């Protein structure tokens, strides 16, 4: 089987759920094709679960660039900031 983007997304999800955010990010960056918004969104969701604010903001930036019509990364990023008590950042994202 030749690994396709869907296989990589699944592995990003598995690593993210396991709290292995470094490895999930490394996998996204080493994919043999350009990472898509779904891959970055998967990492962003894992950052929310595990409270990784900086990596979450970075993943959200990629989703913003790749899928400009998607409001989901703004909501998830806002929730990450709120969970960590960064209310000024919550307000910036919501504007």
TIZADO-856381 format. One record per residue (C-alpha): x, y, z; residue number from 1; residue in three letters. Coordinates in Angstrom, 2 decimals. Layout:
<atoms>
{xx X&yy Y&zz Z&nr NUM&rest ALA}
...
</atoms>
This chain:
<atoms>
{xx 0.00&yy 0.00&zz 0.00&nr 1&rest UNK}
{xx 1.28&yy 3.41&zz -0.90&nr 2&rest UNK}
{xx 0.55&yy 5.82&zz 1.96&nr 3&rest UNK}
{xx -1.89&yy 8.51&zz 0.90&nr 4&rest UNK}
{xx -2.80&yy 11.79&zz 2.60&nr 5&rest UNK}
{xx -5.62&yy 10.02&zz 4.48&nr 6&rest UNK}
{xx -3.11&yy 7.62&zz 6.06&nr 7&rest UNK}
{xx -0.96&yy 10.50&zz 7.21&nr 8&rest UNK}
{xx -3.99&yy 12.31&zz 8.64&nr 9&rest UNK}
{xx -4.94&yy 9.21&zz 10.63&nr 10&rest UNK}
{xx -1.43&yy 8.96&zz 12.05&nr 11&rest UNK}
{xx -1.46&yy 12.64&zz 12.98&nr 12&rest UNK}
{xx -4.73&yy 12.00&zz 14.79&nr 13&rest UNK}
{xx -3.41&yy 8.91&zz 16.60&nr 14&rest UNK}
{xx -0.23&yy 10.69&zz 17.67&nr 15&rest UNK}
{xx -2.17&yy 13.77&zz 18.74&nr 16&rest UNK}
{xx -4.67&yy 11.79&zz 20.80&nr 17&rest UNK}
{xx -1.74&yy 10.06&zz 22.49&nr 18&rest UNK}
{xx -0.25&yy 13.44&zz 23.41&nr 19&rest UNK}
{xx 2.70&yy 13.01&zz 21.05&nr 20&rest UNK}
{xx 2.30&yy 16.46&zz 19.55&nr 21&rest UNK}
{xx 5.97&yy 16.81&zz 18.59&nr 22&rest UNK}
{xx 5.79&yy 13.62&zz 16.56&nr 23&rest UNK}
{xx 2.44&yy 14.63&zz 15.01&nr 24&rest UNK}
{xx 3.92&yy 17.96&zz 13.91&nr 25&rest UNK}
{xx 7.06&yy 16.26&zz 12.60&nr 26&rest UNK}
{xx 4.90&yy 13.88&zz 10.58&nr 27&rest UNK}
{xx 2.97&yy 16.77&zz 9.04&nr 28&rest UNK}
{xx 6.20&yy 18.53&zz 8.15&nr 29&rest UNK}
{xx 7.75&yy 15.39&zz 6.63&nr 30&rest UNK}
{xx 4.80&yy 14.29&zz 4.49&nr 31&rest UNK}
{xx 5.83&yy 13.70&zz 0.87&nr 32&rest UNK}
{xx 3.15&yy 16.19&zz -0.24&nr 33&rest UNK}
{xx 1.92&yy 19.56&zz 0.94&nr 34&rest UNK}
{xx -0.01&yy 19.30&zz 4.21&nr 35&rest UNK}
{xx -3.63&yy 20.29&zz 3.81&nr 36&rest UNK}
{xx -5.98&yy 22.15&zz 6.11&nr 37&rest UNK}
{xx -7.42&yy 18.91&zz 7.48&nr 38&rest UNK}
{xx -3.98&yy 17.75&zz 8.64&nr 39&rest UNK}
{xx -3.34&yy 21.05&zz 10.42&nr 40&rest UNK}
{xx -6.87&yy 21.10&zz 11.85&nr 41&rest UNK}
{xx -6.28&yy 17.62&zz 13.27&nr 42&rest UNK}
{xx -3.15&yy 18.86&zz 15.02&nr 43&rest UNK}
{xx -5.02&yy 21.95&zz 16.23&nr 44&rest UNK}
{xx -7.72&yy 19.79&zz 17.82&nr 45&rest UNK}
{xx -5.06&yy 17.77&zz 19.63&nr 46&rest UNK}
{xx -3.45&yy 20.97&zz 20.87&nr 47&rest UNK}
{xx -6.79&yy 21.94&zz 22.38&nr 48&rest UNK}
{xx -7.08&yy 18.62&zz 24.20&nr 49&rest UNK}
{xx -3.54&yy 18.78&zz 25.55&nr 50&rest UNK}
{xx -3.36&yy 22.55&zz 26.17&nr 51&rest UNK}
{xx -0.48&yy 23.31&zz 23.80&nr 52&rest UNK}
{xx -1.16&yy 26.99&zz 23.18&nr 53&rest UNK}
{xx 1.86&yy 27.89&zz 21.05&nr 54&rest UNK}
{xx 1.65&yy 24.88&zz 18.76&nr 55&rest UNK}
{xx -2.11&yy 25.39&zz 18.50&nr 56&rest UNK}
{xx -1.66&yy 28.99&zz 17.37&nr 57&rest UNK}
{xx 0.90&yy 27.87&zz 14.81&nr 58&rest UNK}
{xx -1.37&yy 25.09&zz 13.49&nr 59&rest UNK}
{xx -4.29&yy 27.53&zz 13.32&nr 60&rest UNK}
{xx -2.23&yy 29.93&zz 11.20&nr 61&rest UNK}
{xx -1.73&yy 27.17&zz 8.65&nr 62&rest UNK}
{xx -5.45&yy 26.43&zz 8.56&nr 63&rest UNK}
{xx -6.22&yy 30.15&zz 8.16&nr 64&rest UNK}
{xx -3.95&yy 30.25&zz 5.10&nr 65&rest UNK}
{xx -5.17&yy 27.03&zz 3.52&nr 66&rest UNK}
{xx -8.92&yy 27.26&zz 4.15&nr 67&rest UNK}
{xx -9.95&yy 30.88&zz 4.42&nr 68&rest UNK}
{xx -13.67&yy 30.08&zz 4.46&nr 69&rest UNK}
{xx -13.45&yy 27.82&zz 7.50&nr 70&rest UNK}
{xx -14.47&yy 29.36&zz 10.83&nr 71&rest UNK}
{xx -13.58&yy 26.27&zz 12.88&nr 72&rest UNK}
{xx -9.93&yy 27.12&zz 13.54&nr 73&rest UNK}
{xx -10.95&yy 30.46&zz 15.02&nr 74&rest UNK}
{xx -13.34&yy 28.76&zz 17.43&nr 75&rest UNK}
{xx -10.83&yy 26.09&zz 18.43&nr 76&rest UNK}
{xx -8.01&yy 28.61&zz 18.87&nr 77&rest UNK}
{xx -10.28&yy 30.86&zz 20.93&nr 78&rest UNK}
{xx -11.12&yy 27.89&zz 23.15&nr 79&rest UNK}
{xx -7.43&yy 27.02&zz 23.56&nr 80&rest UNK}
{xx -6.72&yy 30.58&zz 24.68&nr 81&rest UNK}
{xx -9.73&yy 30.61&zz 27.02&nr 82&rest UNK}
{xx -8.71&yy 27.31&zz 28.60&nr 83&rest UNK}
{xx -5.28&yy 28.76&zz 29.34&nr 84&rest UNK}
{xx -6.69&yy 32.05&zz 30.69&nr 85&rest UNK}
{xx -5.36&yy 34.21&zz 27.84&nr 86&rest UNK}
{xx -8.43&yy 36.43&zz 27.61&nr 87&rest UNK}
{xx -6.77&yy 39.18&zz 25.56&nr 88&rest UNK}
{xx -5.91&yy 36.59&zz 22.92&nr 89&rest UNK}
{xx -9.46&yy 35.24&zz 23.04&nr 90&rest UNK}
{xx -10.76&yy 38.74&zz 22.27&nr 91&rest UNK}
{xx -8.30&yy 39.14&zz 19.35&nr 92&rest UNK}
{xx -9.34&yy 35.85&zz 17.76&nr 93&rest UNK}
{xx -13.04&yy 36.61&zz 18.13&nr 94&rest UNK}
{xx -12.80&yy 39.95&zz 16.30&nr 95&rest UNK}
</atoms>
